[in-house]
Amino acid sequence: MNPCDILAPGQRKHSQTYLANGLRKAVFDWRAQDYRGATETSYRLLKYWFEEDHLREGELYQFWFCQREAIETLIYVYEVLKKRNFIELARDFGSGPIQGYDPAYDKYPLYAFKMATGSGKTIVMVLAIAWSYLNHKFENQADYAAEFLLIAGEKNVIYDRLFRDFEGAKIFKNLPIIPPEWENDFNLKVIPKDEPIHTVGKGTLFLTNIQQLQERHREREDVDNFVNDVFSLKKVKKGDIYQENRIKEVLSQCPNIMILKDEAHHIYSLEKKWKNILVELHGDLIKNYGQGINMELDFSATPKMESGAFFPWTIVDFSLKEAIEMNIVKRPLKGRITKAKEISSTNPVERYRAWIDAGIRRWREYNEKLKPLNKNSILFFQCPNNEEADKIYEYVNSLPDLKQRVLRIHTDSTGEIEKSFIEDARDAAKKIDEFDPKKNPYRSVVSTLMLNEGWDVRNVNIIVGLRSYTSKRGILPEQVIGRGLRKMFPEENVDVEKFVNILEVIGPPGLTEILEELEQEEGLKFGEFDIDDSLKWTNIFVDETKL
């Protein structure tokens, strides 16, 4: 299937979320009715985005179905149906038991988007911001926001990625987001977390992130301190509007603001205190300005609470299975090693030697095949703990073709990257897909947690999973392979026979178990391959000497 193909509800796997199944059908029918009930502004945007041809860098650009369905569902629910709280949606679209609903928090519109890794959550955020901004300008100001707070999940690499996209509002210019006739009417100012705020006016997007607590066992004390600093920005000079300039202060004086949260599953580990502070701010805004928070949007591939239940307010579910079938992400394959056994040893290199060496052999094959295309293969090891990561790093880094080309990353007891490794990790996250060794020396990563860090890495071909996936860190199944799912060749379809846009996952039985859990949850079956089978990749490139 093509990523832009429209999926009918009957083609899709039943969603485990509470609202998505009913909404899929309703939105499918609404689309067929030519968006009846949308404002003139929204109608123009929908037609511009999805029915007009767009050129980007000389190539045809189209939004994917999953991105289209996500923004259509938001507009349908909020603007056409005017369902502004969960219980109203539940009456019309709910199915099965409600888990995790608290009426005390159902005070303003809250919607979640479950979208598989690589399916373009950032694009949906951009569409939502443009939709709200332009409707605020041309339609009903009270119904739509012109101020936005975009919050990245725990990890700094997630913030870095969003900052690269949103800096100077360039993503709105680089993509066909704003119709030509409205380009002069769209003036969004983006304020990153380390920039002082001198004025707060219409058309402002505040970009910040949630930082992970240092010691979760002191949760009550930590959370109380945490929420006071969670929206931190740099202090401003005397004479500026806000002497102690925190986003919390901004929120308290910004009625009708839209809050967007990327990697929202991280934030909801602090759900109760998080919601308490927002509900309190919402009430204060209504009291002081007559209007509270406009809406809150959650984006995640795994929008689950700590209990394992999906957010009940999830209105869109685009699954990993659909992302694979529509050629949006790589196709994962499980590596099969004949007679591989875990050796009884305290040395992880000896214990996991069969899988470590198999991963290295496959990396060498990929590396040779990719050289003519100026691409490099990244081999990703995930280890049980820092001590074992050190031993595996020493072994991999001792190999002649990988010496000085291995990035090692330690984490602390909470899973946060240790301070001494942060800068290397963040810098590598930006450059690790580069082929030029002067820009990116790395061809392998050895880490304890980075597979759920939010990296956007296209060149990971092989994941060797050696850690215990039932550890207290509670990694969700999709996060195990999530960092390797983005396609190395975005314009090419998956070709299993030629190993194009394939993610090989290799590891002992502990890894196999969690992959089987993911297969069951998503209703899919990963293919398998024999590690000893050679790659059948045929490179096609122009020999300029014969032109």
C-alpha positions in Angstrom: 0.0 0.0 0.0 1.0 3.6 -0.5 1.2 5.9 2.6 -1.3 8.3 1.0 -4.0 5.6 0.3 -7.3 6.1 2.2 -8.1 3.2 4.5 -11.7 2.3 4.9 -12.7 1.3 8.5 -13.4 -2.3 7.4 -9.8 -2.6 6.2 -8.4 -1.9 9.6 -7.5 -3.9 12.7 -9.9 -3.3 15.6 -8.3 -0.7 17.9 -7.9 -1.4 21.6 -8.5 2.2 22.5 -11.9 3.4 23.8 -13.0 5.9 21.1 -11.0 5.3 17.9 -13.1 2.6 16.3 -16.3 4.6 16.3 -14.5 7.8 15.2 -12.8 6.1 12.3 -16.1 5.4 10.6 -17.6 8.8 11.5 -14.6 10.6 10.0 -14.5 8.4 6.9 -18.2 9.3 6.3 -17.6 13.0 7.0 -14.8 13.0 4.5 -17.1 11.5 1.9 -19.7 14.3 2.7 -17.1 16.9 1.7 -16.4 18.1 5.2 -19.9 19.3 5.9 -20.1 21.6 8.9 -16.5 22.8 8.8 -15.8 26.5 8.9 -14.8 28.2 5.6 -11.3 28.5 6.9 -11.0 24.8 7.9 -12.6 23.8 4.6 -10.0 25.7 2.6 -7.2 24.2 4.7 -8.4 20.7 4.2 -8.8 21.1 0.5 -5.4 22.8 0.2 -3.6 20.2 2.2 -5.1 17.0 0.8 -6.6 17.8 -2.7 -4.1 20.2 -4.3 -0.7 19.2 -5.7 2.3 20.5 -3.8 6.0 20.6 -5.0 8.8 20.5 -2.5 12.3 20.7 -3.8 11.0 19.9 -7.2 9.3 16.7 -6.0 5.6 16.0 -5.5 4.8 16.2 -1.8 1.7 14.6 -0.3 0.6 14.2 3.3 0.1 10.6 4.5 -3.2 9.1 5.3 -2.4 8.8 9.0 -1.6 12.6 9.2 -4.7 13.4 7.2 -7.0 11.2 9.4 -5.5 12.7 12.6 -6.2 16.4 11.7 -9.5 15.5 10.2 -10.6 13.8 13.4 -9.6 16.7 15.5 -11.5 19.1 13.3 -14.5 16.8 13.2 -14.7 16.3 17.0 -13.9 19.8 18.1 -15.4 22.0 15.3 -18.2 20.0 13.8 -19.5 17.9 16.7 -18.4 20.4 19.3 -17.5 17.6 21.7 -15.4 19.5 24.2 -15.1 16.9 27.0 -14.5 13.2 27.2 -17.8 12.1 28.6 -19.7 13.6 25.6 -17.4 11.6 23.2 -17.8 8.5 25.3 -21.6 8.5 24.9 -21.4 8.6 21.1 -18.2 6.7 20.3 -17.1 4.7 23.3 -16.7 0.9 23.3 -15.8 -1.4 26.1 -15.0 -0.5 29.7 -13.5 3.0 30.5 -10.1 2.8 32.2 -8.4 5.8 33.7 -11.2 8.3 33.4 -11.5 10.9 36.2 -14.4 13.4 35.9 -12.5 15.8 38.1 -10.0 16.3 35.2 -12.7 16.5 32.4 -12.8 20.3 32.4 -11.6 21.2 28.9 -11.0 19.5 25.6 -8.4 16.7 25.9 -7.6 14.5 22.9 -4.8 11.9 22.3 -3.3 10.7 19.1 -1.8 7.2 19.0 0.5 7.2 16.0 3.2 4.7 15.3 6.9 5.8 15.3 7.8 7.4 12.0 4.3 8.2 11.0 4.7 12.0 11.4 3.3 13.2 14.7 5.2 16.4 14.3 3.4 17.1 11.0 0.0 16.7 12.7 1.1 19.1 15.4 2.0 21.7 12.7 -1.4 21.2 11.0 -3.3 21.6 14.3 -1.4 24.8 15.1 -2.1 26.3 11.6 -5.7 25.2 11.8 -6.3 26.9 15.2 -4.2 30.0 14.4 -6.0 30.8 11.1 -9.5 30.0 12.5 -8.7 32.3 15.4 -7.9 35.0 12.9 -10.7 34.5 10.4 -13.5 32.8 12.4 -14.4 32.7 16.1 -11.6 34.0 18.3 -13.1 32.5 21.4 -13.2 29.0 20.0 -9.6 28.8 18.6 -6.2 29.4 20.1 -3.5 31.8 18.8 -1.0 30.9 21.6 0.5 27.5 21.9 2.7 25.6 24.4 4.5 22.7 22.9 6.1 20.3 25.4 8.7 17.7 24.5 8.8 14.5 26.6 11.5 13.7 29.1 14.5 13.5 26.9 16.6 16.4 25.6 17.0 14.7 22.2 13.2 15.0 21.8 13.4 18.7 22.5 16.4 19.1 20.2 14.5 17.5 17.3 11.4 19.7 17.8 13.6 22.8 18.1 15.3 22.0 14.8 11.9 21.8 13.2 10.2 24.8 14.8 13.1 27.2 15.1 12.0 30.5 13.5 8.7 28.7 12.5 10.6 27.3 9.5 8.6 24.1 9.3 5.5 26.2 8.4 7.5 27.6 5.5 9.3 24.4 4.4 6.1 22.4 4.1 2.8 23.2 2.3 1.0 24.2 5.5 -0.3 27.8 4.8 -2.3 28.5 1.6 -0.5 31.2 -0.5 -3.2 33.8 0.0 -2.8 33.6 3.8 1.0 33.6 4.0 1.1 37.2 5.1 -1.6 36.5 7.7 0.4 33.8 9.5 3.0 35.3 11.8 3.9 32.8 14.4 6.7 33.6 16.8 8.5 30.6 18.4 10.1 31.1 21.8 12.5 28.2 22.8 13.0 27.3 26.5 16.3 29.2 26.9 15.1 32.5 25.4 13.7 35.2 27.7 10.1 36.3 27.1 9.7 40.1 26.9 6.1 40.2 25.8 3.3 37.7 25.5 1.0 38.4 22.6 -1.1 36.6 20.0 0.7 34.3 17.6 3.2 32.9 20.1 4.4 29.3 20.4 6.4 28.4 23.6 8.7 25.4 23.2 9.9 23.6 26.3 10.4 20.1 27.7 9.7 17.9 30.7 12.8 16.8 32.6 12.9 13.4 34.3 12.9 13.3 38.1 16.3 12.3 39.5 15.0 9.9 42.1 11.6 8.4 41.6 11.4 6.7 45.0 11.2 10.2 46.5 8.3 10.9 44.1 6.0 12.9 46.4 8.7 15.3 47.5 10.2 15.5 44.0 6.9 16.1 42.2 6.0 19.0 44.5 9.3 20.7 43.7 9.2 19.5 40.1 6.0 21.1 39.0 7.2 24.5 40.2 10.2 24.3 37.8 8.8 22.2 35.0 8.2 25.2 32.7 11.6 26.8 33.3 12.9 29.5 31.0 15.9 31.8 31.5 15.4 34.8 33.9 15.1 38.1 32.1 16.7 41.5 32.8 15.2 44.0 35.1 12.5 45.9 33.3 11.2 42.9 31.4 7.6 41.9 32.0 8.4 38.8 34.0 11.2 39.0 36.5 11.1 35.2 37.2 10.3 34.0 33.8 8.7 30.6 33.9 6.1 29.1 31.5 3.9 28.5 34.5 3.6 32.3 34.9 3.0 32.6 31.1 0.2 30.0 31.3 -1.4 31.8 34.2 -1.8 34.9 32.0 -2.6 33.2 28.7 -6.2 32.3 28.4 -7.4 30.2 25.5 -4.0 28.6 25.0 -3.5 25.2 23.2 -1.1 22.7 24.9 0.6 20.1 22.7 2.6 17.3 24.3 5.1 15.2 22.3 6.0 11.7 23.7 3.1 12.2 26.1 3.4 8.8 27.7 6.5 10.1 29.5 4.6 13.0 31.0 1.8 10.8 32.4 4.1 9.1 34.8 3.3 12.2 36.8 -0.3 12.3 35.7 -2.0 13.2 39.0 0.1 16.2 39.9 0.4 17.2 36.2 -3.4 17.3 35.8 -3.9 19.0 39.1 -1.7 22.0 38.2 -3.4 22.3 34.8 -6.9 22.1 36.2 -6.0 24.7 38.8 -4.5 27.0 36.1 -7.6 26.4 34.0 -9.9 27.5 36.8 -7.7 30.5 37.6 -7.8 31.6 33.9 -11.6 31.3 33.8 -11.8 33.3 37.0 -9.5 36.1 35.9 -10.2 36.2 32.1 -13.4 34.4 31.6 -11.8 31.7 29.5 -9.5 28.8 30.4 -7.2 26.4 28.5 -8.4 26.0 24.9 -7.4 22.3 24.5 -4.7 19.8 25.3 -3.4 17.4 22.7 -1.3 14.3 23.5 0.9 12.6 20.9 2.6 9.3 21.4 3.2 5.9 19.7 2.4 4.3 23.0 -0.2 6.6 24.9 -0.4 4.4 27.9 -0.6 5.1 31.6 1.6 3.3 34.1 -1.2 0.7 34.5 -0.8 -0.3 30.9 -4.2 1.1 29.9 -4.4 3.4 26.8 -5.4 7.0 27.5 -9.2 6.8 27.3 -9.3 10.2 25.5 -7.4 8.7 22.4 -9.3 9.7 19.3 -6.9 8.4 16.7 -5.1 5.1 16.5 -2.7 4.5 13.6 -0.9 1.3 14.5 2.6 -0.1 13.8 1.0 -2.8 11.7 -0.6 -0.1 9.4 2.7 1.8 9.3 4.5 -1.3 8.2 1.8 -2.3 5.6 1.7 1.2 4.2 5.5 1.3 3.6 6.0 4.2 6.1 8.6 2.4 8.2 11.1 -0.4 7.9 9.9 -4.0 8.1 11.3 -5.7 11.2 12.8 -9.2 10.8 13.8 -11.5 13.6 17.3 -13.0 13.1 17.5 -16.7 13.6 20.8 -18.3 14.7 21.0 -22.1 14.5 22.0 -23.7 17.9 22.8 -20.4 19.6 23.0 -20.7 23.4 23.4 -18.3 26.2 26.6 -19.3 28.0 26.7 -19.3 31.8 29.3 -16.5 32.4 29.5 -13.3 34.3 31.1 -11.7 31.3 28.4 -10.5 28.9 30.6 -10.8 25.9 31.0 -14.5 26.6 27.4 -15.0 27.6 25.9 -13.3 24.5 28.8 -14.0 22.1 26.6 -15.8 19.5 24.3 -12.8 19.1 27.0 -10.1 19.4 29.1 -11.6 16.6 26.1 -12.3 14.4 25.2 -8.6 14.6 28.7 -7.6 13.7 28.8 -9.9 10.7 25.5 -8.5 9.5 26.8 -4.9 10.0 29.8 -5.7 7.9 27.6 -7.0 5.1 25.4 -3.9 5.1 28.3 -1.6 5.3 29.9 -3.0 2.2 26.6 -2.9 0.3 25.8 0.7 1.3 29.2 2.3 0.6 28.5 2.9 -3.2 25.3 4.8 -2.1 27.3 7.0 0.4 25.3 5.5 3.2 26.5 3.9 6.5 24.9 1.2 8.5 24.5 1.7 12.3 24.7 -1.3 14.6 22.8 -0.7 17.9 23.5 -2.8 21.0 21.2 -2.4 24.0 22.8 -3.8 27.2 21.4 -4.7 30.7 23.4 -2.2 32.7 26.4 0.2 32.5 28.9 -2.4 33.6 27.9 -4.8 30.9 27.8 -2.0 28.4 31.4 -1.2 29.2 32.5 -4.8 28.6 30.6 -5.0 25.3 31.9 -1.6 24.3 35.5 -2.7 24.9 35.0 -5.8 22.8 33.3 -4.1 19.9 35.7 -1.2 20.0 38.7 -3.6 19.8 37.7 -4.8 16.4 39.8 -3.1 13.6 36.9 -2.0 11.5 35.0 -0.5 14.5 37.8 0.9 16.6 37.1 4.5 17.6 33.8 4.2 15.8 31.6 3.1 18.7 29.5 5.5 20.8 29.0 4.4 24.4 26.2 5.8 26.5 25.7 5.3 30.2 22.5 5.9 32.2 21.9 6.5 35.9 19.6 4.5 38.2 16.5 6.2 36.8 17.5 5.6 33.2 18.5 9.2 32.5 21.7 9.7 30.5 24.6 10.4 32.9 25.8 14.0 32.7 29.3 13.0 31.4 27.6 11.4 28.4 24.9 13.9 27.6 26.7 16.1 25.2 28.2 13.2 23.1 24.7 11.6 23.0 22.9 14.7 21.9 25.6 15.6 19.3 25.5 12.1 17.9 21.7 12.1 17.7 22.0 15.0 15.2 24.8 13.6 13.0 24.7 9.8 13.3 23.1 9.3 9.8 25.9 11.3 8.1 28.2 9.3 5.9 31.2 11.6 6.1 33.4 10.3 8.9 34.5 13.9 9.7 31.0 14.8 10.6 30.0 11.4 12.1 32.7 8.9 13.2 30.2 6.5 14.6 29.1 3.2 13.1 27.8 1.5 16.3 26.1 2.5 19.5 26.4 0.6 22.8 23.9 1.8 25.4 21.7 0.8 28.3 18.6 2.8 27.4 18.8 4.8 24.3 16.3 2.7 22.4 13.5 4.7 24.0 15.2 8.1 23.9 13.4 9.6 21.0 16.2 9.5 18.4 15.3 10.0 14.8 17.9 7.6 13.3 17.3 6.3 9.8 20.5 4.2 9.4 20.0 1.7 12.1 19.8 -1.6 10.2 20.6 -4.0 13.1 19.5 -4.0 16.7 21.1 -6.5 19.0 19.0 -6.6 22.2 20.9 -8.0 25.2 19.3 -6.3 28.1 16.5 -7.7 30.3 13.3 -6.4 28.8 11.3 -7.2 31.9 13.3 -4.7 34.0 11.8 -2.2 36.3 12.3 0.5 33.7 9.2 -0.8 32.0 10.1 -0.5 28.4 7.0 -0.8 26.1 7.3 -3.4 23.3 7.2 -0.9 20.4 9.9 1.2 22.0 12.3 -1.8 21.7 12.5 -1.4 17.9 11.2 2.1 17.6 14.5 3.8 17.2 15.3 1.7 14.2 12.0 1.9 12.3 12.5 5.1 10.3 13.3 4.2 6.7 16.8 4.6 5.4 15.5 5.2 1.9 12.2 7.2 2.5 11.1 7.1 -1.2 11.7 3.3 -1.6 9.2 0.6 -0.7 10.3 -2.2 1.6 11.9 -5.1 -0.3 12.5 -8.1 1.9 14.2 -10.1 -0.8 16.8 -7.4 -1.3 16.9 -6.3 2.3 15.9 -2.7 1.4 14.4 -0.7 4.3 14.7 -3.7 6.6 15.4 -3.7 10.4 17.1 -6.8 11.6 16.5 -7.6 15.3 18.9 -10.1 16.9 19.0 -11.3 20.5 18.5 -14.0 23.1 15.2 -15.4 24.3 14.5 -12.4 26.4 14.3 -10.3 23.3 12.2 -12.9 21.4 9.6 -12.8 24.2 9.0 -9.1 24.0 8.9 -9.2 20.2 6.2 -11.9 20.5 4.3 -9.6 22.9 4.5 -6.8 20.3 3.2 -9.2 17.5 0.3 -10.2 19.7 -0.6 -6.6 20.6 -0.4 -5.3 17.1 -1.9 -8.3 15.3 1.1 -8.8 13.1 3.8 -11.4 12.4 7.5 -10.4 11.9 9.3 -12.4 9.3 12.4 -14.4 10.2 15.7 -14.8 8.4 18.7 -17.0 8.8 21.7 -15.0 10.0 24.0 -17.0 7.8 22.1 -16.0 4.6 24.0 -13.4 2.6 22.4 -10.1 1.6 21.0 -10.1 -1.9 21.2 -6.4 -2.3 21.9 -5.1 -5.9 23.1 -1.5 -6.0 22.2 0.6 -9.0 24.1 3.8 -9.5 25.4 5.9 -12.4 29.0 5.4 -13.5 29.8 8.9 -14.5 33.0 7.9 -16.3 30.9 6.2 -19.0 28.6 9.2 -19.7 
